[in-house]
């Protein structure tokens, strides 16, 4: 299982799915990615881990959330042997376009308002993320960069058994969502999961599911009664069917 942005900083991240899969008898581990790591840095770390799995005779299946799925796919794209040995990739809420609120914080895109308190809180958020070493990881989640990355990965997705899941939500379960109000103002009427537009999560070369009522936090930490362990188990069964 591979975490998305900030995953290792979030309490109980993937805890329930990990326990569930272990109870079912699966050998499961967490991808060695850093919350502040860039796509390239985390892909390189995953590549080392993948090579170790392959060398031990295993054919890994990757269950990856958000940015983490891009890092898995980049690691596979760097070495054909890795892709050939992969039994499957499940990616949930995997972006082809930027996170509107992060683009706003680091690139000064259209603001959701001019109130002083709001502008101050946004400056504080950007300063804190920079102090934590996450500025590069956040700022690369812009539309121009992610579309370039996605174009590189489109061919790979057609060669590896894959299932990609796009979601949308009208109610957000967790304060970790990145300003759904900002997204709704900048992209009125467009479906989103609280972080990415749903339309930016669609990968034409993959087996694709689009699900409503799931926000960006629920696949990793649950919330609002969402049993994310069964969600991932159902996706795995769908991939293997």
N, C-alpha and C positions, 0 to 999 in steps of 0.2 A: 504494500500500500504506500502510495506516495502523496505527501501532503502538498497543499497549495501555499500561497503566500501567507506568511505569519503562522503557518500550521503548528510548528513546534513551540510557539509562544502561547498557544491557546490551551487552556486547561481542558482535560478530558478529550482532546482531539483524537478521533478514531478509536477511543478506548472500547466502546461497545462493539464495533465491528471486529476488532482484533480478538476480543474475548470470544465472540460468537464463532468466528472461523476456527479458532483453536479448539473450541468444544466440538466442532464438527470434524476435527482431525486433520485440518489443513496445516501445512507448514507455512507460517506467515511472519513477515518481518516488515519493518518500516524502512522506506528508502532513506538513504543518508543525505538528506538535503538540508540546507540552512535556511532559516526564516528570512535572513537578509541576503541570501545568495541570489546572484543573477541567473538567468536562464543558462548561460554557458557554464558558469561555475557549478551549478547543481547538476547539469547534464553530465559534466565530467566526473563528478563524485558518484553519480548513479552508474555511469559506465564501468567504473572500477568494481562496484558491487555486482553488477550484472555479469561481468566477466568471471567473478568468483563463483557465482551461481552456476554458470554454464560449465565451468571447469569441474565442478562437483557432479556434473551429469544431470542437472535439473533443467527443466524447460519452464521458465517463469511465466506467470500471468501477472500483469500489472493492473492494479485498481488505483486509479489516480484522480485526484481532485484538482480542478481548475488549472492554475499555472503548472502544477506538478505533472500533469499529463503532457504538456509541451516539453518539459524537461525529460520525461521518459522517451518521448518520440525523437527528440534531438539526440539522446544517447544512442538509440537504435540506429538512427540515420548515420551516425559517425562510423559504424562498423557493420557491414552486411552480415557477419557471423552472428552478431547479437540479434538482429531481426530474424534471421533464419531459425534461431533457437527459441524464439519467443512463441509461447502457446496462445497468447492473447493479450489485448490491451482494452481496458474499460476506462473511458475518460468521461467525467461528469463535469459539466459547466466549463468546458475547455474553450478559451476565447480565441477568436480570429480577429477581433477588434478590441480597442482599448477599454480600460475601466474609466468611465466618464469622470468620476470624482477625482481619481488620481491624476488624470490628465489636467483637470482643473487646478489641483494643488500645485503641480510641478510645471505646468506649461501655460497657466493663466488662461484657460479656455473660459467660455461664457459663464459668468457667475450666477448663482441662484438668488442673489440679492445684494443690497449695498449696505445693510445694517452693520454698524461698527462692530458689535459683539460677534457677529458671524464672521466677519473678515478677520477679527482677532483670533477666533478659535481655529480658523483654517490655517493661519500663519503658525499658530502653536502646533497644530498637527504636523505640518510640513517640517517644522524645526525638530520636533520629537522624532519623527521617522528618520530624518537625516542624522540625528544624534545616535540613534540605534544602529546606524550603518545600513539602513534599508532604502536610502534614496535611489540608488542605482536600480535596485530590484523593482521599486515602485515606478520610477520614471520610464523604465523600458516597457511597461505595460500600456503603451500608447498605440493608437490605431495603425499608424504608419509602420512601426516596428513589428507588431504582431501579424499584420497582413503579409509582410515579407517572410516572417518565420513560417506562417501557415502555408504559403506557396511552396516553400522548401519541403514541407512535410506531407503535402497532398499525395504525392506519388507513393511514399512509404506506407501510408494508411491503407492503400489498396493492396499491399503485399502482406500485411500482417492481420490475422483475425482480430477484428476490432469492433467495439460497440461504443458509440458516443451518445451522450445524453445531454440535451438542452432543456432548461427549465425556465419557468416564470413563476412569479408569485405576486399576489396583491397585498398580502400581509407579511411583515418581516418578523422573524422569530428572535432575532439576536441583535444586540447593539453593535456587533462586529460588521454588520452590513455597511457598505460605503455610501451613505447618504442617498437613499432611494428617492428622496424628495428632489435632490439635485438632478438625478437622471430623469425624473418625470418632467422637470421644467425644461431641461435642455433637449430632451427627446420625447415630446408630448405624445401620448397615445401609443407608444411602443412598449411591448412586453419586455420585462427584465426580471432579474433575480435579486436585485439589490446591489449588484456589483457590475454585471455585464448585461448588455442587451441580449435577449434571447436569439435574435437574428444573427448575432455575432458568435453564437455557439454551434452553428450548423456546419457540418463537414460532409460535403457531398460524396466523398469517396468511401465513407464508412457506413456500416449499419447504424441507423440513426433512430433514436427515440426522442420525442419532445413531450415533456410532462409539465402540467400546470400545478400550481399550489406548492412548489418547493423552492424555498429561497436559497441563497448562496451558502448560508451557514449550516442548514439542516443536514446535508450529506456528511459533514465532518463532526458535528457536535449534537445533532438532533435539535429538539425544541418544538414547542406547540404539539406535543404528542407524536412527533415523527420518529418512528423506530428505525434509525438509519442502519442498524445492523442487518435488518431484514431487507432493507432497500438494496444494500450492496450484495447480499446473498442472492436476491432475486435477479440482479443484473448478471452475476456470475453464472447462474443457472441459464439465463437467456443466452449468454455468450457461448456456453458449452452445448446448448441444445442443437 
